[in-house]
Amino acid sequence: MENNPIEKIAEESERKIMRFTNIDSEDFTHSFRGISITIQKGHSYVGRLPEVDHLAIHLARKILSREKKAKMPANDSKGVQLFNDKEIAELKQKILSFVAEEQPERVTAEQARKEDIENLENKYEKKEIPIVTPDDVTKKDVIKDLESRGVKVDVSKSKEELLEQLMELESKGE
């Protein structure tokens, strides 16, 4: 099934690995997808493009706002634009650097099925299956099993003899 163009762009962007460097004079904290991230001043870390691009935009805005507010008179903060897209883009170039681009993971239908089966087995097959011992099986159970296989049962035989007959049938694949 083909992805729509927006999904394709998102997938390509997720494969780009970038280095985010906090070029500010103080630590920077911001959230991405509900997770708070702190990068100490002068430190960097490697992440995927959507995350680090989001953080870079907010770090650039923080730096530009602080610089412009410092240059303004204290009582002159009415409706002043503190930054524009060009200034943010210029600062982002200093904050972000390209590291690598991962190749899309190509999985055959057979590999996907195998992974799915393994996941299902791990999820559902871990239930304990009680082990039935000969003591748990009654003579009546053995007779019923033999009859269900089309065998004429001699009910005068002991449970052990009937079990032996059943085991013999199973070893023959009947």
C-alpha positions as a printed NumPy array, in Angstrom:
array([[  0.   ,   0.   ,   0.   ],
       [  1.433,   3.378,  -1.046],
       [  1.858,   6.108,   1.534],
       [  0.286,   9.447,   0.843],
       [  2.704,  12.337,   0.081],
       [  2.491,  13.799,   3.588],
       [  3.342,  10.443,   5.211],
       [  6.244,  10.021,   2.784],
       [  7.668,  13.436,   3.695],
       [  7.286,  12.639,   7.418],
       [  9.065,   9.285,   6.986],
       [ 11.926,  10.924,   5.053],
       [ 12.275,  13.59 ,   7.722],
       [ 12.408,  10.928,  10.488],
       [ 15.354,   9.263,   8.714],
       [ 17.502,  12.429,   8.818],
       [ 19.813,  12.39 ,  11.818],
       [ 21.018,  15.786,  13.017],
       [ 23.205,  17.219,  15.768],
       [ 21.54 ,  19.904,  17.911],
       [ 23.979,  22.229,  19.683],
       [ 22.857,  24.64 ,  22.371],
       [ 24.704,  27.793,  21.232],
       [ 23.059,  29.877,  23.954],
       [ 24.758,  31.18 ,  27.089],
       [ 22.343,  29.248,  29.297],
       [ 20.729,  25.823,  29.507],
       [ 17.739,  25.272,  27.217],
       [ 14.604,  23.304,  28.093],
       [ 11.673,  22.696,  25.8  ],
       [  9.125,  19.948,  25.158],
       [  8.676,  17.784,  22.085],
       [  5.724,  15.392,  21.81 ],
       [  5.033,  15.833,  25.513],
       [  8.595,  15.073,  26.663],
       [ 10.635,  17.797,  28.33 ],
       [ 14.191,  17.973,  26.97 ],
       [ 17.045,  19.94 ,  28.534],
       [ 20.329,  20.637,  26.767],
       [ 23.033,  22.316,  28.798],
       [ 24.728,  25.405,  27.373],
       [ 27.442,  24.481,  24.903],
       [ 26.37 ,  20.827,  24.754],
       [ 24.894,  18.927,  21.835],
       [ 23.076,  15.738,  21.155],
       [ 22.063,  13.703,  18.136],
       [ 18.399,  13.248,  17.255],
       [ 15.934,  12.899,  14.428],
       [ 15.142,  15.97 ,  12.318],
       [ 11.552,  16.623,  13.478],
       [ 12.625,  16.759,  17.131],
       [ 15.834,  18.769,  16.768],
       [ 14.273,  21.153,  14.217],
       [ 11.444,  21.889,  16.658],
       [ 13.929,  22.526,  19.461],
       [ 16.142,  24.677,  17.196],
       [ 13.207,  26.942,  16.283],
       [ 12.428,  27.546,  19.956],
       [ 16.063,  28.066,  20.944],
       [ 16.483,  30.59 ,  18.086],
       [ 13.331,  32.442,  19.172],
       [ 14.556,  32.525,  22.766],
       [ 17.966,  33.945,  21.787],
       [ 16.534,  36.519,  19.342],
       [ 13.847,  37.665,  21.81 ],
       [ 16.372,  38.157,  24.595],
       [ 18.768,  40.087,  22.344],
       [ 16.065,  42.408,  20.967],
       [ 14.492,  43.017,  24.374],
       [ 17.924,  44.013,  25.727],
       [ 18.244,  46.691,  23.011],
       [ 14.756,  48.159,  23.581],
       [ 13.975,  50.876,  26.095],
       [ 12.338,  49.381,  29.195],
       [  8.936,  50.985,  28.606],
       [  8.817,  50.382,  24.819],
       [  7.606,  46.814,  24.402],
       [  4.284,  47.467,  22.677],
       [  3.702,  45.286,  19.618],
       [  7.339,  44.954,  18.67 ],
       [  8.226,  41.988,  16.477],
       [ 11.097,  40.238,  18.241],
       [ 12.111,  37.904,  15.398],
       [ 11.292,  36.923,  11.83 ],
       [ 11.567,  33.693,   9.812],
       [ 14.829,  34.75 ,   8.121],
       [ 16.548,  35.424,  11.459],
       [ 15.3  ,  32.102,  12.859],
       [ 16.557,  30.227,   9.766],
       [ 20.004,  31.86 ,  10.087],
       [ 20.311,  30.856,  13.749],
       [ 19.043,  27.325,  13.03 ],
       [ 21.999,  26.887,  10.646],
       [ 24.312,  27.484,  13.615],
       [ 22.312,  25.186,  15.918],
       [ 21.789,  22.195,  13.614],
       [ 24.297,  20.13 ,  11.664],
       [ 23.723,  17.078,   9.486],
       [ 24.99 ,  13.726,  10.824],
       [ 23.511,  10.997,   8.615],
       [ 20.47 ,   9.728,   6.792],
       [ 19.191,   6.27 ,   7.601],
       [ 17.996,   4.064,   4.786],
       [ 14.368,   3.009,   4.9  ],
       [ 13.973,  -0.412,   6.409],
       [ 12.732,  -2.713,   3.697],
       [ 10.897,  -5.727,   5.043],
       [  9.521,  -8.461,   2.83 ],
       [  6.018,  -9.765,   3.426],
       [  7.572, -13.003,   4.661],
       [  9.796, -11.152,   7.179],
       [  6.852,  -9.066,   8.381],
       [  4.743, -12.208,   8.836],
       [  7.563, -13.965,  10.704],
       [  7.992, -10.994,  13.06 ],
       [  4.242, -10.827,  13.599],
       [  4.041, -14.559,  14.407],
       [  6.953, -14.245,  16.872],
       [  5.261, -11.278,  18.558],
       [  1.972, -13.161,  18.798],
       [  3.689, -16.242,  20.214],
       [  5.529, -14.14 ,  22.781],
       [  2.343, -12.357,  23.73 ],
       [ -0.088, -15.263,  23.84 ],
       [  1.829, -18.534,  24.016],
       [  3.501, -17.802,  27.335],
       [  0.465, -19.039,  29.202],
       [  1.202, -22.116,  31.226],
       [ -0.313, -25.234,  29.755],
       [ -1.03 , -27.797,  32.43 ],
       [  0.892, -31.029,  31.99 ],
       [ -1.386, -34.031,  32.149],
       [  0.101, -37.044,  33.87 ],
       [ -1.271, -40.58 ,  33.639],
       [ -2.61 , -40.15 ,  37.176],
       [ -4.816, -37.268,  35.96 ],
       [ -6.309, -39.385,  33.165],
       [ -9.101, -41.764,  34.041],
       [ -9.824, -45.125,  32.43 ],
       [-13.002, -43.548,  31.09 ],
       [-10.901, -40.784,  29.357],
       [ -8.679, -43.389,  27.69 ],
       [-11.683, -45.436,  26.493],
       [-13.297, -42.289,  25.088],
       [-10.077, -41.339,  23.241],
       [ -9.668, -44.851,  21.787],
       [-13.296, -44.964,  20.649],
       [-12.958, -41.532,  19.022],
       [-10.181, -43.075,  16.877],
       [-12.495, -45.857,  15.764],
       [-10.925, -48.555,  17.931],
       [-13.07 , -51.283,  19.48 ],
       [-12.226, -51.163,  23.186],
       [-12.02 , -54.163,  25.517],
       [-13.33 , -52.538,  28.734],
       [-12.085, -55.474,  30.795],
       [ -8.46 , -54.288,  30.265],
       [ -6.807, -52.156,  32.932],
       [ -6.267, -48.42 ,  32.493],
       [ -2.524, -49.043,  31.994],
       [ -3.152, -51.595,  29.236],
       [ -5.544, -49.203,  27.474],
       [ -3.005, -46.362,  27.795],
       [ -0.373, -48.607,  26.23 ],
       [ -2.766, -49.341,  23.349],
       [ -3.402, -45.589,  22.915],
       [  0.336, -44.794,  22.942],
       [  0.902, -47.473,  20.324],
       [ -1.751, -45.89 ,  18.076],
       [ -0.197, -42.446,  18.511],
       [  3.272, -43.709,  17.649],
       [  1.81 , -45.039,  14.365],
       [  0.229, -41.652,  13.721],
       [ -3.346, -42.863,  14.066]])
